[in-house]
Amino acid sequence: MIQSPINGPKARLPIGRLFIKVFFWFWLAVLALFALFLASRTLGSRLVPSTDIVASFAPRVADEAARAYEAEGPQEFEQFERGLVGKSGVELYLIDGYGKDVLSRSIPSDSLSIVRAARSDGRVVSRYGFRSHSSSYKFTSPSGRPYILLVRSRLQMGKFLDATAGGGLPFFGVVLLIVTLFCFWLTHHIVAPIQGIQSAARMVAAGDLSVRAPIEISGRHDELADLAADFDVMVERMSAFVRSQKDLLSTVSHELRSPLTRLIMSLALLRKQSPPESEELLQRMERDIDRVDTLMGQLLTLSRLETGLSSDARHTVDLSQLLQEVVADGDFEARSCRKSVKLQAEGGIVIEKADQQALRGACENIIRNAIRFTTPGSEVEVTLKTEKMSPSSQAVLLVRDYGPGVPEELLQRIFQPFFRVKEPSADPRANKGTGLGLAIALEAIRQHRGTIVASNASPMGLEVKIMLPTCYV
């Protein structure tokens, strides 16, 4: 089902695909920058301050480790290590001047850089990697031998957060919250004006040319403000063009009414004075004048609707009774072509603040259009009912014929003025309309805050659905 262009824009929250994309990438970018900042402050080698407890204990531990090794050999150092670290998971290496561990163990690859970075000034060098935390201390034993003491521990996430961030998970939680709020504000600041302009564009597409971009966008003084200004200029020019077009049609229609009336009167006088052999020519002239007269009348009706219905002409209209009258007239006309019109309607459906003439014209145009295209021997089905919808009920009018239908790609265009669907194989009378009936119906329904939809029925025919705000008597 394809909806006609009279439907208004749908209300949308400022959350959409663009919002999510921009927010997601801002969020990732800020988190990545924070992660790089944190990594630059924690990962890699750095000197341990002399006031740190590790720096204060390093000389004593190194001296005892060297004494144990030089006095009793590797076994004594191994016992010293076991007694010092126990089952804490910390590894203690004593590296001699040749760069070899005194227990002949291979130095882990992630600790080689910290061993090479050991300083001779008695400072402790520490390094956080992705898998371990290593500290090295270069010293000379009382016997004059150079050593490097390497302390290595496998990294645990909780200890890493405590050691690097100082606050652990709460710190990261606060950072994540701040980053999320900042990204949300920044994304909303960028996307909200775009959606404001989009909403205005939807209203313009629905036919409201008085809409302009939200006024707060113009105060931004950026490219989005320029876009809003360009949008307003575009809509203003469109509005001026449409007004001039409507004024032209209205003026031409009014100006042609008087000459047309004189032609009708002249034709009547000519018929009285002309010889009988001119009757066929006069009948052709009469048919052409009737068509022009009908066209002028419909143009004036469309012009009146497009300029808006007067509030003085609006009253409470009994839609059920109005439709019964229209269907009765349509059924009388259809029977001359071996067709009929059938009505199924709920009673007591009224439209508040409605223009009875405009609603009658809309219903007549749709029903007569269905009668014109339905096949001989078939009937046009007209149904009137109500549907409960928030905030009020809706009157639903369905008009279904059994004609050839409309190609899917043309369903949206049948409500445009002067548009007619050409059916070469259909009744030749099908193409003799003015192309204004459905346009008048659309404008009349739009003036009553309603919607109109056309769709092809199965297995054949066209169904037009009208929805109008209504209430019960």
Sequence and secondary structure as in RCSB ss.txt:
>XXXX:A:sequence
MIQSPINGPKARLPIGRLFIKVFFWFWLAVLALFALFLASRTLGSRLVPSTDIVASFAPRVADEAARAYEAEGPQ
EFEQFERGLVGKSGVELYLIDGYGKDVLSRSIPSDSLSIVRAARSDGRVVSRYGFRSHSSSYKFTSPSGRPYILL
VRSRLQMGKFLDATAGGGLPFFGVVLLIVTLFCFWLTHHIVAPIQGIQSAARMVAAGDLSVRAPIEISGRHDELA
DLAADFDVMVERMSAFVRSQKDLLSTVSHELRSPLTRLIMSLALLRKQSPPESEELLQRMERDIDRVDTLMGQLL
TLSRLETGLSSDARHTVDLSQLLQEVVADGDFEARSCRKSVKLQAEGGIVIEKADQQALRGACENIIRNAIRFTT
PGSEVEVTLKTEKMSPSSQAVLLVRDYGPGVPEELLQRIFQPFFRVKEPSADPRANKGTGLGLAIALEAIRQHRG
TIVASNASPMGLEVKIMLPTCYV
>XXXX:A:secstr
 EE TT       S SHHHHHHHHHHHHHHHHHHHHHHHHHHBEEEE  TTSHHHHHHHHHHHHHHHHHHHH HH
HHHHHHHHHHTTS EEEEEE TTS BTT     GGGHHHHHT  TTS  EEEE SSEEEEEEEEE TTS EEEEE
EEEE  HHHHHHHHHSS HHHHHHHHHHHHHHHHHHHHHHHHHHHHHHHHHHHHHTT TT    GGGGGG SHHH
HHHHHHHHHHHHHHHHHHHHHHHHHHHHHHHHHHHHHHHHHHHHHHHHS GGGHHHHHHHHHHHHHHHHHHHHHH
HHHHHHT   GGG EEEEHHHHHHHHHHHHHHHHGGGT EEEEEE SSEEEEEE HHHHHHHHHHHHHHHHHHS 
TT EEEEEEEEE  SSS EEEEEEE  S    GGGTTGGGSTT     TTS GGGG S S HHHHHHHHHHHTT 
EEEEEE SSS EEEEEEEE EE 
